[in-house]
Amino acid sequence: MKRFKKPKIPLYIIAALLLGLKTYIAYRFIFNVELDNSMQELILFINPFVSAFLILALGVWFNKTSRQMKYIRYATLLASVLIWANLVFYRQFTDFITIPQLFMGSNMTDLGSSILTLIKPWDLLLFVDAAIVWYLSKKYEGSLSVQYPRSGKVGALAFSLVLLAGNFFLAEMERPQLFTRGFDREYLVKNIGLFNYHVYDIVIHSKNESQRVFADGNEIPEIQDYIKENVEHETSEKMNGIAKGKNIIFLNAESLQHFVMNSEVNGEEVTPFLNQLAQDEDTYYFDNFYEQTGQGNTSDSEFLVENSLYPLSRGAVFFTHGNNEYHSFPEMIKEAGYTSAVLHANNKSFWNRDAMYDSLNIDEFFGEESYDVTPEDSVGWGLKDKPFFEQSIPLLESLEEPFYSKMILLTNHFPFELDEEDATIDKFDSNSNTLNSYIPTVRYMDEAIEEFFAELKESGLYEDSIIVIMGDHIGISANHNKAMAKYLDKEEITPYDQVQLQRVPLFIHIPGDGNGKTIDTVTGQIDLKPTMLNMLGVDSGEDIYFGNDLFSDDRKVYVALRNGDFVSEDFVKTAGSCYDRETGELIDEVAEEETDSETGEDAEEAEKELESVESACDAIQEKVDTELSYSDSIIYGDLFRFVDFGDEEK
């Protein structure tokens, strides 16, 4: 009697099922991907299996069994490494890796303990499926391989592509224009999967890199027309020339967020000096000021301030386009007799600063070689803020006045390490060591800035200077929302709250002014350049920029965030929804409640009002998308090389 062999499951299918299941678990329980409805849940469940099957089904094209097994082994291993690398990155930035960031590998040597704190022992579990596949491929190489005829190979590939098309169809239904609005990488990963996202990222990177080759400057008139019609507004007459002939000392306050202002831990103020400074009669304090950085963090904040252009959504401009031509703030103030300098006790090549500062026309860069950096005076990323300020005073005194100096702080940097003798406030008590440790380092920075003010007065620089202090980017990512909710005494951190956490402090301190006040207008980092130009009395001329004077009553009504969200005087748009900026309530939920409570003509009026509000929100979104796109075009195409701004130094 003829014996039939038991049907076998090919290894590529076993590997695809294991990889798909692992990826889904990672999405759902490790990456903390937000889901709004059952359709998103379905798509999130489907896409990892679709991607895994497509990747591993390619193995059937290898006729030789050993090569087929080798492909499946290494494809599974590389997929696991890719998931793990994104996970480590996500723990810090709540974002996914882009191709440009792979070119920033030189930064890794400076990251040190920062990366080590992001790697967890249980990360090894991400490689369990790869280990299983490796074992099976070695133990049962002959029985788990397949030798399909050509029609079978084509069929496997075709089936993979049909699944992929189905995934994309559902994704487009759930998120229309998903591929044309690629600012939000989480939406891409959530809808098409991590592996397909990286393929998409490669395509976009190639497209962007080709823009410079084909650019000819014909794009400039269209951008200028848009700016004249939608961006250019009147500057403040009152503040015009108020800083003329004075030094500008700009402090990039590392990772300083607005939520610590006027807050307490165990009855102790976290930022006692900055709280006092905000109330000083010589200080203009902006309490609705938003950071607008992308993946470049501190370097992006510098780019925003110096150029009033948006950073890129992928990678850091300092790395990817450090040799472009720019029309920067340091360049524009040269005609007014200003010298410029950056003081930062770190490696000059970190974030490619040494090259980028040349492109920005900055005269001096005092890096770590300009400081006496000892183990006793160092922690975390390098020289502590207090000795940094103390050693910087002679460097400031050496500059030809008037000068514009930017000082980049270090101590309040992830992973927020601080020597015990420097901690003057208790850590916060939560499940997040990051947030807990953040509090003492913020307090240390606050004390360092207070000492710096005293040192400026002793040196004689204080009276002839304007001091600007700006938080450069957030320090606490969305991965710590449970702890953040506890800190803010909230039940949870909503998408609206997450946008509000992008507020950073901005102080403009003008000794002797006497007219200081708190300004609650919605503003952002992109507004610093036109503001400082007006304060110095420097005409912006034919400059191309996207910000407005912070002190002007005549401003754009919105601030664009780098991921495509925005904040206006009335709305907060994030995660595809529009919120009331004052209350944080979803616009459509409020309107539905009002509509349900009304009948007849009143209900119709409520419906019309909702449509009007949604239309206003959509109109702002359209402008935000346009601005981000135009700014990207300027950078990717290096378009300023075609523009004569009329500056002598150009």
C-alpha positions, -999 to +999 in steps of 0.1 A: +000+000+000+013+034-010+022+056+020+015+093+017+038+119+032+024+143+057+019+177+042+047+200+052+047+238+058+076+255+040+101+273+061+094+306+044+057+305+056+067+295+091+093+324+092+067+348+077+041+339+104+067+343+132+080+376+119+046+390+113+034+380+148+065+394+164+062+427+144+025+431+154+033+425+191+061+451+188+037+476+172+010+470+197+028+467+229+063+481+225+062+510+200+030+524+217+013+531+183-019+550+188-051+534+174-083+554+169-107+529+155-112+492+146-101+498+110-067+510+122-065+480+144-073+457+114-047+474+092-021+473+120-027+435+124-026+428+087+004+448+075+032+430+093+021+396+079+018+412+044+053+426+046+068+394+061+053+372+034+065+395+006+100+395+020+104+358+027+084+345-003+113+358-025+133+329-011+114+305-034+133+319-063+165+302-051+166+268-067+194+255-046+182+244-011+212+258+008+208+292-008+171+293-001+176+284+036+204+310+038+182+337+024+154+330+048+178+329+078+195+362+070+163+379+059+147+370+092+177+382+111+180+415+093+143+422+097+148+416+135+178+439+136+157+466+117+129+463+142+153+465+172+172+495+158+139+513+153+128+504+188+160+518+204+155+550+184+118+552+192+125+550+229+142+583+228+125+602+199+091+585+196+099+583+159+112+559+133+146+559+116+151+576+082+178+571+056+194+605+063+200+595+099+221+566+088+245+592+074+248+607+109+267+577+122+296+600+133+274+612+161+273+577+176+308+580+190+296+610+211+263+595+223+280+571+247+258+563+277+227+578+260+224+548+237+232+523+265+203+535+286+180+528+256+190+492+253+171+467+275+180+431+283+146+419+272+154+432+237+169+398+231+133+385+228+130+403+195+154+377+181+137+346+193+119+340+160+152+345+141+168+319+164+140+294+157+142+299+120+180+295+121+176+262+140+149+249+117+168+258+085+199+239+097+181+209+112+154+204+085+170+220+055+158+194+030+122+189+043+114+226+048+126+239+015+104+242-016+112+237-053+083+254-071+081+254-109+083+288-124+045+292-123+046+285-086+073+311-080+053+337-100+022+327-081+039+332-047+051+366-058+018+376-074+000+366-042+024+387-021+017+417-044-021+412-042-018+412-004+003+444-005-022+461-028-050+452-005-031+466+025-024+499+006-061+501-005-073+498+031-046+523+042-057+548+016-093+544+027-084+550+063-059+578+056-065+596+023-033+611+007-012+589+030+018+590+006+016+627-003+017+638+033+046+618+046+055+641+075+040+618+101+061+586+101+039+569+127+009+571+103+030+555+076+042+526+098+008+521+112-008+518+078+018+502+055+041+486+080+077+492+092+094+474+063+073+490+036+079+524+053+116+519+049+112+511+012+091+543+009+117+562+028+144+551+003+123+562-026+116+596-011+153+600-002+163+593-038+137+617-051+148+645-027+185+640-035+177+645-072+161+679-066+193+697-064+205+683-097+174+694-116+168+727-097+173+759-118+158+786-096+125+788-114+108+778-082+119+809-064+093+834-078+064+811-068+078+808-032+083+846-030+048+853-042+034+829-016+055+846+012+044+881+002+008+871+002+006+848+032+037+853+055+050+888+053+034+910+080+042+943+097+070+943+123+067+960+157+075+997+155+079+999+193+107+973+193+123+984+161+160+992+168+157+986+205+188+964+204+208+985+179+245+985+188+239+960+217+252+925+220+228+896+217+237+867+239+215+837+230+213+807+253+201+774+237+187+759+269+190+722+263+157+702+265+140+729+286+102+725+284+075+748+295+058+724+319+086+728+345+080+765+347+063+774+380+060+737+389+071+721+422+085+688+433+080+681+470+072+717+476+104+730+458+103+751+427+120+734+398+131+766+381+131+794+408+154+817+389+136+814+355+103+819+373+116+851+387+131+861+354+098+857+336+083+883+360+112+907+357+103+942+344+130+939+318+119+905+305+094+896+277+083+861+284+065+840+258+044+812+274+028+799+242+061+794+223+065+761+204+095+742+194+093+732+157+123+708+154+124+675+135+149+646+138+178+671+142+168+682+177+193+710+189+207+714+154+172+719+140+165+746+166+196+764+155+186+761+119+152+775+126+166+805+145+193+814+120+172+810+089+135+812+096+132+781+075+117+748+086+141+719+093+136+688+072+111+660+083+138+634+076+173+636+092+191+668+102+197+697+078+231+702+095+241+668+082+223+664+049+226+699+035+254+715+055+271+728+024+240+746+010+239+784+006+218+801+032+208+837+039+213+835+077+209+859+105+247+861+112+252+869+076+226+896+075+238+915+106+274+918+093+265+950+075+253+964+108+288+958+122+281+926+141+305+897+146+290+863+154+302+833+175+290+800+188+302+786+222+296+749+228+319+727+249+316+698+226+332+682+195+332+706+166+322+679+142+292+668+162+260+675+142+285+686+114+286+720+131+321+729+118+309+727+082+274+741+088+286+772+107+307+781+076+276+779+055+257+801+080+286+827+079+293+824+116+327+841+124+339+821+154+332+786+168+345+780+203+343+742+207+356+719+234+393+727+226+385+763+239+376+749+274+393+732+302+373+700+304+382+679+334+365+648+348+355+667+379+337+694+358+321+670+334+290+648+335+269+631+308+276+648+275+306+669+287+314+701+306+288+710+332+268+742+326+282+761+356+319+758+346+309+763+309+294+797+317+323+806+339+349+797+313+328+814+285+330+849+300+367+855+289+357+842+254+328+867+252+350+895+264+374+886+236+348+892+209+346+924+190+315+943+200+287+944+191+285+907+188+259+879+184+268+849+205+250+816+208+258+795+238+246+758+237+242+741+271+248+705+278+239+693+313+201+690+308+206+664+281+192+629+279+199+606+299+199+635+324+229+625+345+240+646+374+266+642+402+251+639+436+268+670+449+252+691+421+216+680+428+197+705+449+162+692+444+148+657+448+140+635+418+104+631+408+088+598+419+073+580+390+078+549+368+100+569+345+137+572+355+141+597+326+114+621+339+126+616+375+162+625+366+151+654+344+140+675+374+174+678+391+192+686+358+167+713+350+172+728+384+210+727+379+206+745+346+184+771+363+211+777+389+238+779+362+219+806+343+214+826+375+252+825+381+258+834+345+237+866+349+258+875+379+290+869+359+278+890+330+272+919+354+307+915+370+323+915+335+305+947+324+288+929+295+253+928+310+242+964+305+252+964+268+236+931+260+202+916+253+199+880+267+177+856+249+170+822+265+151+795+245+143+759+251+156+741+221+134+710+220+115+686+242+134+665+267+107+640+277+093+620+248+058+605+245+072+572+257+070+586+292+034+598+291+022+577+320+048+594+343+040+628+326+003+624+334+012+619+370+035+649+370+008+671+355-020+655+376-039+643+346-056+610+339-038+606+306-018+625+280-041+631+250-028+640+215-038+676+224-017+674+255+012+660+235+012+691+213+010+714+244+041+696+257+060+710+227+059+744+243+093+756+254+102+788+274+114+819+256+128+849+274+140+881+258+157+901+286+165+937+279+184+954+308+169+987+316+138+983+294+112+983+322+083+973+299+086+935+302+055+914+303+042+879+296+030+875+260+006+846+254+004+849+216+010+816+198+046+818+185+074+795+174+112+792+169+108+802+133+099+837+145+133+845+161+151+856+130+127+884+119+123+894+155+160+899+162+165+916+128+138+941+138+152+946+173+186+954+157+170+977+132+183+956+103+160+957+072+151+922+061+150+934+025+142+906+000+149+879+025+129+846+021+116+834+054+085+819+071+084+835+105+070+868+119+081+893+144+072+880+179+062+915+191+040+923+162+002+924+165+000+917+128+011+880+125+001+848+108-025+830+129-007+797+132+025+779+140+034+749+119+050+719+136+075+698+117+053+667+115+025+687+097+005+695+128-002+731+138-013+754+166-033+785+159-050+810+182-082+789+180-072+754+171-047+726+177-045+702+148-029+668+155-034+631+147-058+641+120-082+659+144-089+695+153-091+706+189-102+737+206-069+753+217-083+768+249-103+737+262-085+709+245-118+694+234-123+678+200-142+702+178-165+676+162-174+661+197-184+695+210-204+702+179-222+669+181-232+675+217-245+709+207-263+695+177-279+667+197-292+692+222-308+713+195-337+708+172-350+723+140-333+755+128-310+755+159-296+721+149-291+733+113-272+763+126-250+741+149-243+719+118-233+749+097-211+762+125-193+729+127-187+729+090-174+765+092-149+755+120-138+724+101-133+745+070-112+771+089-091+742+103-086+727+069-077+761+054-048+765+079-037+729+073-034+737+036-012+767+043+009+746+068+015+719+042+024+745+016+049+762+038+066+730+048+067+719+012+082+753+000+108+752+028+118+717+018+121+727-018+145+755-008+167+731+011+166+701-012+171+722-043+197+745-026+177+772-042+194+802-025+224+797-048+201+812-075+191+842-054+210+875-051+200+889-018+222+920-023+244+914+008+280+923+005+291+891+022+271+869-002 
